[in-house]
Amino acid sequence: MEAFVDFTNRSQGRDQLFRATQYTCMLLSYLLEHKADKEKLVMKLKQLESSMSSGRKMFRLGNTVHALVAARRTTQLPDVVPRFCLTTSNLTRALYFICDAVLWLRSVGLQPDIDKEKWRNWATKCYYSSLLMNLARDWYEISWRLEQAVQKKKTKENSSWDKEDQELNCLKCDSLPSFLLLLFQILKRHPPLLLDMVKNLCDLSSPLDTLGIYKTNPGVIGFCGLISSLVGILMLASPHLKLKQ
């Protein structure tokens, strides 16, 4: 109970709970909208989804500063690739939060003349760019660990290998199935990297649809958003599962 209270006291924790509720409502309303006797339930689910979205926008009002501080911190990273990817990701995320705040001002009626579609498009592009940079960082981490595994296989003596090394030694990257199996072994041994990649991939569904790059439907977006939210909650509740920057 104390852990739950501590989790909900954090703004990120509240945002993730609201986000999970929002995407659950989106998924359920999509699944139920064609059922004849569920019109009222679908309407209530969509209203709750809209309320969760508005609440999350208010929670995110101060996140621009957090993103800028994170960008300043990542400029100190020694490795050039993570430094570039994470700094760019944090800067574009800061721009996203600025656009999001402008959209919130319009939604509450403080600035009704704001062009909603233009700012929504800018916000989506910033969010999409941030996700691409995060995925580039994830792929760099995976590539580095794959290279390390191959080098270890080449340099270790058979007599000194432990069980994990023997698993990797059985795998060669000379075919797609072997590569995928080696990738699976790497991700299995590094859960934070796996969770971060799953979260970023799931988050892509919404901007891809909004920008018209790959059109899906509210059911897919709701499902991916729910998975991403649950992963986010897991990483907040268990910090050791969050990929280190």
Legacy VTK file of the C-alpha trace (Angstrom):
# vtk DataFile Version 3.0
C-alpha trace
ASCII
DATASET POLYDATA
POINTS 245 float
0.000 0.000 0.000
2.829 2.417 0.874
4.489 1.674 -2.460
1.231 2.500 -4.280
0.839 5.770 -2.369
4.445 6.716 -3.158
3.876 5.874 -6.826
0.703 7.960 -7.168
2.321 10.893 -5.324
4.747 11.283 -8.222
3.526 13.278 -11.229
4.911 10.662 -13.628
3.045 7.949 -11.749
-0.250 9.833 -11.984
0.346 10.539 -15.662
0.970 6.856 -16.406
-2.196 5.820 -14.558
-4.231 8.428 -16.456
-2.570 7.315 -19.688
-3.386 3.644 -19.076
-7.003 4.598 -18.354
-7.182 6.785 -21.470
-5.954 4.059 -23.814
-8.043 1.387 -22.116
-11.131 3.516 -22.808
-10.021 4.000 -26.421
-9.563 0.254 -26.899
-12.850 -0.686 -25.228
-14.874 1.944 -27.109
-13.442 0.650 -30.404
-14.324 -2.956 -29.518
-17.857 -2.054 -28.398
-18.850 0.664 -30.871
-20.486 -1.730 -33.348
-22.620 -3.457 -30.720
-26.213 -2.225 -30.898
-26.908 -2.106 -27.158
-23.625 -0.433 -26.110
-24.110 3.120 -27.397
-24.364 4.721 -23.953
-21.377 2.777 -22.625
-19.292 3.756 -25.653
-20.249 7.413 -25.161
-19.227 7.276 -21.498
-15.933 5.602 -22.393
-15.154 8.315 -24.949
-16.004 11.030 -22.426
-13.715 9.412 -19.859
-10.982 9.107 -22.491
-11.292 12.822 -23.263
-11.192 13.702 -19.549
-8.047 11.604 -19.043
-6.387 13.287 -22.022
-7.187 16.770 -20.666
-5.949 15.822 -17.201
-2.677 14.539 -18.615
-2.125 17.802 -20.514
-2.405 19.706 -17.230
0.026 17.307 -15.483
2.562 17.900 -18.281
2.634 21.710 -18.041
5.987 21.739 -16.209
7.604 18.937 -18.182
9.343 21.294 -20.619
11.775 22.274 -17.869
12.334 18.625 -16.948
13.113 17.774 -20.582
15.594 20.665 -20.883
17.346 19.618 -17.665
17.524 16.041 -18.979
18.972 17.334 -22.281
21.648 19.272 -20.404
22.503 16.134 -18.406
22.773 13.903 -21.497
25.242 16.307 -23.145
27.740 15.048 -20.544
27.545 11.419 -21.700
30.971 10.123 -22.828
29.715 8.062 -25.797
28.886 10.249 -28.799
25.969 8.183 -30.167
23.885 8.001 -26.948
24.821 11.635 -26.270
23.455 12.761 -29.644
20.360 10.524 -29.591
19.289 11.289 -26.029
20.035 15.014 -26.185
18.086 15.345 -29.449
15.270 13.250 -27.998
15.016 15.431 -24.892
15.105 18.672 -26.901
12.376 17.537 -29.299
10.370 16.293 -26.322
10.683 19.774 -24.768
9.273 21.244 -28.000
6.473 18.682 -27.841
5.563 19.780 -24.317
5.476 23.429 -25.448
3.053 22.541 -28.267
1.062 20.421 -25.828
0.760 23.361 -23.425
-0.502 25.591 -26.247
-3.131 22.978 -27.129
-4.151 22.844 -23.468
-4.645 26.629 -23.422
-6.999 26.280 -26.369
-8.872 23.325 -24.861
-9.691 25.245 -21.664
-10.757 28.342 -23.615
-7.898 30.665 -22.640
-6.698 30.979 -26.243
-9.644 29.940 -28.467
-8.132 31.428 -31.655
-5.190 29.010 -31.715
-4.992 26.834 -34.851
-5.528 23.438 -33.236
-4.591 21.338 -36.281
-1.341 23.207 -36.914
-0.156 22.938 -33.294
-1.325 19.332 -33.056
0.682 18.511 -36.189
3.796 20.205 -34.770
3.380 18.394 -31.456
3.038 15.034 -33.218
6.139 15.644 -35.340
8.188 16.544 -32.249
6.930 13.477 -30.395
7.641 11.266 -33.415
11.193 12.638 -33.722
11.807 12.023 -30.022
10.674 8.409 -30.338
12.908 7.836 -33.379
15.912 9.118 -31.443
15.062 6.832 -28.524
14.799 3.858 -30.870
18.112 4.797 -32.490
19.694 4.750 -29.043
18.070 1.368 -28.313
19.416 -0.061 -31.568
22.891 1.287 -30.784
22.784 -0.449 -27.391
21.643 -3.692 -29.015
24.349 -3.492 -31.706
27.008 -2.833 -29.094
25.905 -5.811 -27.005
25.732 -8.043 -30.081
29.284 -7.043 -30.966
30.415 -7.702 -27.403
28.801 -11.149 -27.466
30.530 -12.047 -30.738
33.891 -10.808 -29.461
33.479 -12.770 -26.246
32.723 -15.896 -28.241
35.903 -15.436 -30.257
38.248 -14.723 -27.353
37.060 -17.094 -24.647
38.463 -20.590 -24.298
35.976 -23.482 -24.293
37.166 -24.618 -20.901
36.502 -21.258 -19.272
33.055 -20.503 -20.659
30.160 -20.268 -18.313
26.587 -21.230 -19.135
25.653 -17.826 -20.604
28.713 -17.815 -22.869
27.913 -21.327 -24.079
24.409 -20.155 -25.036
25.877 -17.333 -27.091
28.544 -19.585 -28.611
25.846 -21.825 -30.080
24.591 -18.876 -32.093
26.179 -17.464 -35.213
25.038 -14.358 -37.044
25.408 -15.894 -40.526
21.639 -16.244 -41.065
18.490 -14.405 -40.100
17.172 -17.102 -37.684
20.548 -17.237 -35.940
20.677 -13.466 -35.699
17.160 -13.316 -34.249
18.015 -16.030 -31.732
21.138 -14.137 -30.657
19.066 -10.948 -30.411
16.569 -12.797 -28.206
19.378 -13.967 -25.908
20.738 -10.423 -25.626
17.345 -8.916 -24.799
16.571 -11.712 -22.339
19.740 -10.877 -20.439
19.009 -7.114 -20.456
15.336 -6.530 -19.475
15.646 -2.701 -19.247
16.731 -2.564 -22.888
13.884 -4.868 -23.939
11.260 -2.859 -22.036
12.530 0.460 -23.370
12.414 -0.819 -26.950
8.906 -2.294 -26.519
7.647 0.979 -25.027
9.102 3.106 -27.818
7.788 0.795 -30.549
4.297 0.810 -29.029
4.360 4.601 -28.709
5.054 4.911 -32.452
1.542 3.767 -33.423
-0.147 7.062 -32.551
2.171 9.537 -34.394
2.432 7.192 -37.385
-1.353 7.258 -37.687
-1.748 11.000 -37.019
0.937 11.954 -39.566
-0.514 9.574 -42.160
2.696 7.544 -42.409
0.978 4.291 -41.470
-2.777 4.484 -40.868
-4.242 2.079 -38.327
-7.363 2.433 -36.160
-8.255 3.441 -32.578
-8.191 -0.209 -31.520
-4.521 -0.657 -32.478
-3.560 2.719 -31.020
-5.447 1.946 -27.811
-3.840 -1.484 -27.462
-0.311 -0.192 -28.132
-0.870 2.763 -25.808
-2.083 0.462 -23.033
0.955 -1.826 -23.410
3.278 1.199 -23.392
1.554 2.605 -20.298
1.826 -0.688 -18.409
5.531 -0.893 -19.286
5.962 2.713 -18.105
4.215 1.914 -14.820
6.457 -1.131 -14.376
9.605 0.933 -14.954
8.478 3.633 -12.515
7.541 1.080 -9.862
10.822 -0.834 -10.346
13.566 1.696 -11.208
16.114 -1.079 -11.855
14.064 -1.950 -14.982
14.533 1.543 -16.453
17.282 1.856 -19.025
20.086 4.006 -17.666
20.969 7.181 -19.558
LINES 1 246
245 0 1 2 3 4 5 6 7 8 9 10 11 12 13 14 15 16 17 18 19 20 21 22 23 24 25 26 27 28 29 30 31 32 33 34 35 36 37 38 39 40 41 42 43 44 45 46 47 48 49 50 51 52 53 54 55 56 57 58 59 60 61 62 63 64 65 66 67 68 69 70 71 72 73 74 75 76 77 78 79 80 81 82 83 84 85 86 87 88 89 90 91 92 93 94 95 96 97 98 99 100 101 102 103 104 105 106 107 108 109 110 111 112 113 114 115 116 117 118 119 120 121 122 123 124 125 126 127 128 129 130 131 132 133 134 135 136 137 138 139 140 141 142 143 144 145 146 147 148 149 150 151 152 153 154 155 156 157 158 159 160 161 162 163 164 165 166 167 168 169 170 171 172 173 174 175 176 177 178 179 180 181 182 183 184 185 186 187 188 189 190 191 192 193 194 195 196 197 198 199 200 201 202 203 204 205 206 207 208 209 210 211 212 213 214 215 216 217 218 219 220 221 222 223 224 225 226 227 228 229 230 231 232 233 234 235 236 237 238 239 240 241 242 243 244
